[in-house]
Amino acid sequence: MERPTPPPSSAIELRIVELCDAHVNREESLLADMLASLHGVRSAFLERNLNVLPTLHGHQERLAREAVALTAARLRLRESLADVLAISPSEATLRAAALALEEPARGRLLQRHAGLCELARKVDRLAQQCAALLGYARAFLVALFAGPNGIGVGERYGPHGERRGVAVGSLLEARV
């Protein structure tokens, strides 16, 4: 049985660029949508425009579904790159694909990869800021309503309305 001849180097590069560009476009689009949604949540909270939250929640549910689909697409990309690069799927990353390319394609893909990483960091940072804001507001409301309801700040109610004691106190309460 005769082995097929490997495609020329330019065909391999073209395939790598094609695979990576399509995937990076999807990743960038999803991250940009996530960033916009998180900005909307933060703005709604800070501007006290809570009427927009159900719409934002629906949008975030759609983004979460897209993220799951993109995770599956990322696995397929890694398998495709592994085949083209003749490496294992665990080694097949955008960076590995970029390093297999000649300039200027290498530099362009490395720049897009760096931009993607920066966008992911921005999304993560804003998500943490939103969580901190919402956590602060929740803790404030618990403290605000604790006194009039006759419970301590650390006490909580269970799902059936039963009062639960403090499992772990705050750092300020933890005296040695």
C-alpha positions as CSV (number, residue, x, y, z in Angstrom):
1,M,0.0,0.0,0.0
2,E,1.4,3.3,-1.0
3,R,1.5,6.2,1.5
4,P,0.1,9.5,0.2
5,T,2.6,12.2,-0.2
6,P,2.3,14.9,2.5
7,P,0.9,18.2,1.3
8,P,3.4,21.0,0.6
9,S,4.3,23.3,3.5
10,S,2.2,26.2,2.2
11,A,-0.9,24.0,2.2
12,I,-0.3,23.0,5.8
13,E,0.2,26.6,6.8
14,L,-2.9,27.7,5.0
15,R,-4.9,25.0,6.8
16,I,-3.5,26.0,10.2
17,V,-4.3,29.7,9.6
18,E,-7.7,28.8,8.4
19,L,-8.5,26.7,11.4
20,C,-7.1,29.2,13.9
21,D,-8.6,32.3,12.4
22,A,-12.1,30.9,12.4
23,H,-11.8,29.8,16.0
24,V,-10.1,33.0,17.3
25,N,-12.9,35.0,15.7
26,R,-15.5,33.0,17.6
27,E,-13.6,33.3,20.9
28,E,-13.1,37.1,20.4
29,S,-16.8,37.6,19.6
30,L,-17.9,35.6,22.7
31,L,-15.5,37.4,25.0
32,A,-16.5,40.8,23.6
33,D,-20.2,39.9,24.2
34,M,-19.4,38.7,27.8
35,L,-17.5,42.0,28.5
36,A,-20.4,44.1,27.2
37,S,-22.9,42.1,29.3
38,L,-20.8,42.5,32.4
39,H,-20.5,46.2,31.8
40,G,-24.3,46.2,31.5
41,V,-24.7,44.5,34.8
42,R,-22.3,46.8,36.5
43,S,-24.0,49.9,35.0
44,A,-27.4,48.6,36.0
45,F,-26.3,48.1,39.5
46,L,-24.5,51.4,39.9
47,E,-27.2,53.4,38.2
48,R,-30.0,51.6,40.1
49,N,-31.6,50.5,36.9
50,L,-32.6,47.1,38.0
51,N,-35.4,46.8,35.4
52,V,-32.8,45.8,32.8
53,L,-31.5,42.8,34.9
54,P,-33.9,40.2,33.6
55,T,-32.9,41.1,30.0
56,L,-29.2,40.9,31.0
57,H,-29.8,37.6,32.7
58,G,-31.4,36.1,29.6
59,H,-28.4,37.4,27.6
60,Q,-26.0,35.9,30.0
61,E,-27.8,32.5,29.9
62,R,-27.4,32.6,26.1
63,L,-23.7,33.5,26.5
64,A,-23.2,30.6,28.9
65,R,-24.7,28.2,26.3
66,E,-22.4,29.6,23.6
67,A,-19.4,29.2,26.0
68,V,-20.3,25.5,26.4
69,A,-20.5,25.1,22.6
70,L,-17.3,27.0,22.1
71,T,-15.5,24.7,24.6
72,A,-16.6,21.7,22.4
73,A,-15.4,23.6,19.3
74,R,-12.0,24.3,21.1
75,L,-11.6,20.5,21.6
76,R,-12.4,19.9,17.9
77,L,-9.8,22.6,17.0
78,R,-7.2,20.9,19.1
79,E,-7.9,17.6,17.4
80,S,-7.7,19.1,14.0
81,L,-4.5,21.0,14.8
82,A,-3.0,17.8,16.3
83,D,-3.7,16.0,13.0
84,V,-2.1,18.8,10.9
85,L,0.9,19.3,13.2
86,A,1.4,15.6,13.9
87,I,1.3,16.2,17.7
88,S,-1.0,15.1,20.5
89,P,-4.2,17.1,21.1
90,S,-3.0,18.1,24.5
91,E,0.0,19.9,22.9
92,A,-2.1,21.4,20.1
93,T,-2.6,25.0,21.2
94,L,-2.9,28.3,19.4
95,R,0.7,29.1,20.5
96,A,2.0,25.7,19.1
97,A,0.1,26.3,15.9
98,A,1.6,29.8,15.6
99,L,5.1,28.6,16.2
100,A,4.7,26.1,13.3
101,L,4.0,28.9,10.9
102,E,6.5,31.2,9.1
103,E,6.4,34.9,9.4
104,P,4.3,37.0,9.0
105,A,1.5,34.5,9.8
106,R,3.3,33.5,13.0
107,G,3.5,37.0,14.3
108,R,-0.1,37.7,13.4
109,L,-1.4,34.6,15.2
110,L,0.7,35.2,18.2
111,Q,-0.7,38.8,18.4
112,R,-4.2,37.5,18.1
113,H,-3.5,34.9,20.8
114,A,-2.1,37.6,23.1
115,G,-5.2,39.8,22.4
116,L,-7.5,36.9,23.2
117,C,-5.7,36.3,26.5
118,E,-6.0,40.0,27.4
119,L,-9.7,40.1,26.6
120,A,-10.2,37.0,28.8
121,R,-8.4,38.8,31.6
122,K,-10.6,41.8,31.2
123,V,-13.7,39.6,31.3
124,D,-12.5,37.8,34.4
125,R,-11.5,41.1,36.1
126,L,-14.9,42.7,35.5
127,A,-16.8,39.5,36.5
128,Q,-14.9,39.6,39.8
129,Q,-15.7,43.3,40.3
130,C,-19.4,42.7,39.6
131,A,-19.3,39.8,42.1
132,A,-17.7,42.0,44.7
133,L,-20.3,44.7,44.2
134,L,-23.2,42.3,44.5
135,G,-21.6,40.5,47.4
136,Y,-21.1,43.8,49.2
137,A,-24.7,44.8,48.6
138,R,-26.0,41.5,49.8
139,A,-23.9,41.6,53.0
140,F,-25.2,45.2,53.5
141,L,-28.8,44.1,53.2
142,V,-28.3,41.2,55.6
143,A,-26.7,43.5,58.1
144,L,-29.4,46.2,57.6
145,F,-32.3,43.7,58.2
146,A,-30.6,41.6,60.9
147,G,-31.3,44.0,63.8
148,P,-35.0,44.6,63.1
149,N,-35.6,40.9,62.6
150,G,-34.0,40.0,65.8
151,I,-31.2,37.9,64.4
152,G,-27.4,38.4,64.5
153,V,-25.6,39.5,61.4
154,G,-24.0,36.0,60.9
155,E,-27.3,34.1,61.3
156,R,-29.1,32.9,58.3
157,Y,-32.4,31.2,57.4
158,G,-32.5,27.8,55.7
159,P,-34.7,27.0,52.6
160,H,-37.6,26.1,54.8
161,G,-37.5,29.3,56.9
162,E,-35.7,27.7,59.9
163,R,-33.1,29.9,61.7
164,R,-29.5,28.7,61.3
165,G,-26.7,29.7,63.5
166,V,-23.3,31.0,62.4
167,A,-21.2,28.3,60.9
168,V,-18.1,30.5,60.6
169,G,-17.8,34.0,61.9
170,S,-16.2,36.9,60.1
171,L,-12.5,37.6,60.4
172,L,-13.3,40.4,62.9
173,E,-15.1,37.9,65.1
174,A,-12.2,35.4,65.0
175,R,-10.3,36.4,68.1
176,V,-7.6,34.2,69.5
